[in-house]
Amino acid sequence: MRTISAILAIVCLCTIGVSSSYAEWSPEMGLKGAGFEIGLVNADQVDQTFGVGVFANLGTLAPNVMMEAYVDYWQVTEQFFVTSELRFRDISLGARAKYAFNVSNSKLTPYAGAGLGIHFINARYEDSLVPLLNTSISETKLGLDIGGGMLAAVSDKASFVGEAWYSFVPDISQFSIQIGMEYALPW
């Protein structure tokens, strides 16, 4: 009961503190930009691999709070002996809120954020010598993303993106470092 009371008190204090900011500001939600990323993914129980992703800038929900939707993909194949291999794949769909820190350089925007993602995980074992051992398992898991990064304006319509995220996913949590580009809409 004390935990619930403490959480409610914190939420109330945060609401009071933010309410003065909302008096002069209104949300600017909508598709503001889109981009792509590539990077390295280090997941539990498998080797490091490359990952790719696309994202959509959904605008700002509150002062300095940017919203983003994303789709990420990675796959790793591990060879066992000569005849068998184990392949892991993760396709994740999610949304993140990013708090942008105010800095004196107007071209740089550092941020920290968190979000949720749905991970469609597939593991497949294939043995060419003993095909009866071939199997595939697919699971859908919810993950919590925590991380941050930086936007660096390249032009009025394009920004370089560098990010690091840790996704807490049951049995296959993952750390990723990505770079990419974001393009403002409309072009």
Buried (B, 14 or more C-beta within 10 A) or exposed (E): EEEEEEEEEEEEEEEEEEEEEEEEEEEEEEEBBBBBBEBBBBBEEBEEBEBBBBBBBBBBEBBBBBBBBBBBBBBBBEEEEEEBBBBBBBBBEBBBBBBBEEEEEEEBBBBEBBBBBBBBBBBBBBBEEEEEEEEEEEEEBEBBBBBBBBBBBEEEEBBBBBBBBBBEBEEBBBBBBBBBEBBBEEE
